[in-house]
Amino acid sequence: MVRRDAVVSKKEVLSKPVETIEVGKKSVSRLLDEMAQTGFQGKKLGQVAEIWADMAVQRDLTVFLGLTGSLSTTGQWKIVKWLVENRYVDVLVSTGANISEDILEALGYHYYQGTWLADDEELLRLKVDRFYDVYADEMQYRKLENTIYRYASTLDDTKAYSTREFLHGFGAFLSKKGIDSIVAAAYRAGVPVYSPGLIDSGYGVALSLLKRQKGRLVRLDQTKDMEELAQIAERTKRTGVVYLGGGVPKDTIQLSTIIKSLAKGGEEETPHEYAIQITADSPQWGGLSGCTLEEAVSWGKIAPSAKKATLYADITLALPIVAHALNEKVTKRSHPADLGWVFRL
């Protein structure tokens, strides 16, 4: 069924002129405000910053951040940490890579600029790992895995943990040792962190070695994760989402609204009121990472009237610009959600 809107006049169709950008001394936020009045992905970049800033001043709004890929290796993790510390987000749902690979730098080591044209056999000989054009010392990478191993060794292996419980404890462990990472910042800020694909990372390596070497099996219960996320959605008056990429973190957040609706008999839809995503994936392949926010309306995940924007771009291009604009527009979120009850579950 194709929707046909009411007939409009030519004057209404041509009511918003494109703003021509002039070069001059201006702030990042002002430039993005101007770009929001242009076209193509430049317009979307401006809209993403605009909508996120709007979310930051709302009352009774819980903001979920879905974080995918391996962004911490590319100089992005301190931006995510800053977003958490200043409460631009209330709940973080991440890949395991993003919340483990930041620990390497937090331990005092570095990632290195390389080239995607490298001789990978030579890198293997040198024990250098490659992330496209970024290098890591394999022996230093093992240090971050060993840090996870040492924390996991302290856990009770007779119980099952949600990833939120596991990561909250890890944040406390890192904070006590002065290792200032994303999960450490989340621990201090009271932001729950979930990772539906946690073992697909250094966490999986560390937990597997712990089982093999010490016979201790740390069990993660992802049903507890989903139940907690659904409870957050249920107890929240309004929700907004920010997706940096797509994948499992994105759909996990989306499904929390579905569970909330089904728990009420499936008659009442409770979609997100704000939604922005930055993705390099295209929608025509049918995958969730490129799925449009408009498509999510059909599932009851995003409200038809939601303030929303999708920017098709490399996150490493867009996130630093948007974060700096946020810093200029809203220096600190005024009314973050209080989710202290989650940690008492």
C-alpha positions, -999 to +999 in steps of 0.1 A: +000+000+000+014+033-010+005+063+012-007+094-006-005+126+013-029+155+010-025+177-020-001+207-013+006+238-032+037+246-051+043+275-027+043+250+002+067+226-016+091+254-023+089+271+012+124+264+025+154+278+006+188+261+007+212+281+028+244+288+009+274+284+032+299+312+033+335+308+046+343+328+077+353+325+113+326+305+130+321+277+156+316+241+147+281+242+160+272+273+139+287+256+108+265+225+114+235+247+120+241+261+085+247+227+070+214+215+084+198+239+060+216+226+029+213+191+013+225+156+009+247+141+038+259+176+048+223+184+058+220+151+077+252+158+096+237+191+108+204+174+117+222+147+137+239+174+158+207+194+161+185+164+173+211+151+197+214+186+213+176+187+216+177+153+233+202+167+258+178+193+271+147+172+274+132+161+307+120+125+314+139+112+284+162+082+286+188+081+258+203+048+246+236+047+227+243+018+204+280+015+197+293-009+170+325-018+153+361-013+165+361+025+170+383+026+201+414+017+179+408+049+158+411+076+185+373+077+192+370+061+227+377+092+247+348+109+228+325+080+239+339+083+275+331+121+274+296+114+262+291+090+292+307+113+317+286+143+307+255+121+305+246+127+268+236+091+271+219+071+299+224+035+287+253+022+266+249-010+244+282-018+228+302-044+210+329-061+231+356-046+209+348-010+217+348-015+255+379-036+256+403-021+230+402+013+248+418-004+278+451-008+258+455+030+257+442+033+292+470+010+303+495+035+288+501+018+254+493+031+219+477+023+186+498+033+157+492+048+123+499+023+095+488+016+060+461-007+045+487-016+019+509-034+045+527-067+040+505-087+064+529-117+065+556-093+077+532-079+103+525-114+115+562-121+119+566-088+139+535-097+160+517-065+148+479-066+144+463-045+117+429-027+118+427-015+082+454+013+085+459+012+123+484-011+140+486-026+175+514-044+192+501-080+197+520-083+230+504-051+243+470-063+231+475-094+253+480-070+283+444-057+278+432-093+276+451-102+308+435-072+326+401-088+318+414-122+329+426-108+362+392-092+369+372-124+358+394-144+382+378-125+411+343-135+402+320-161+417+318-189+391+287-205+407+264-177+395+255-162+361+260-125+354+242-102+330+268-084+309+257-052+327+266-068+361+299-081+347+309-047+332+297-027+362+321-048+383+348-044+357+344-007+358+348-007+396+379-029+392+395-006+366+386+026+386+403+013+417+435+006+396+434+041+379+427+026+345+403+052+330+383+035+303+347+037+290+334+012+314+353+028+343+336+062+334+302+044+331+307+029+366+314+064+381+286+081+362+260+054+370+254+045+333+246+008+328+266-009+300+253-039+281+272-059+255+251-086+237+282-098+218+307-094+246+326-126+239+332-117+203+363-097+215+391-098+240+366-107+267+359-140+250+396-148+248+401-139+285+371-160+297+380-189+276+416-189+289+403-187+324+383-218+319+412-237+302+439-227+326+420-225+360+389-245+353+367-215+362+337-209+340+323-173+342+288-175+328+270-146+311+232-146+310+220-125+280+183-131+288+190-110+320+204-083+298+172-081+276+149-083+306+168-054+323+167-033+291+130-040+288+125-028+324+144+004+316+121+010+287+090+002+307+099+025+336+109+054+313+083+079+302+101+087+269+131+072+251+156+084+224+183+065+206+216+072+190+231+045+168+268+047+159+267+019+133+241-009+135+244-046+141+235-064+174+236-033+197+211-015+175+186-043+173+190-051+210+179-015+218+151-016+192+137-049+207+134-034+242+105-013+229+089-044+214+091-063+247+077-034+265+047-033+241+042-071+242+043-071+280+013-048+279-006-071+257+007-059+224-020-033+220+000-002+231+030+008+210+058+026+229+083+037+202+113+059+206+106+096+203+140+106+191+163+086+168+196+094+150+220+070+134+254+073+117+261+043+094+281+034+064+258+006+054+231+009+028+194-001+033+189-020+000+207-051+012+181-057+038+205-058+068+197-041+100+229-019+100+217+000+070+180-003+079+163+031+078+146+047+108+115+049+087+115+011+083+116+008+121+083+027+122+065-003+107+077-024+137+066+001+163+102+008+173+104+044+161+074+068+164+061+081+131+063+117+146+098+111+160+126+136+154+150+115+134+179+116+110+201+090+093+236+101+083+254+078+058+290+084+067+321+069+083+316+073+121+352+084+124+344+114+102+312+124+118+315+116+156+343+141+164+325+169+146+291+162+162+307+158+197+324+192+194+292+208+183+274+192+213+301+206+236+294+241+223+256+238+223+250+219+256+281+218+278+265+193+301+232+175+300+208+191+325+184+163+333+200+128+328+179+098+336+184+084+371+189+046+366+204+039+400+176+013+406+192-009+378+222-016+399+201-028+427+183-054+407 
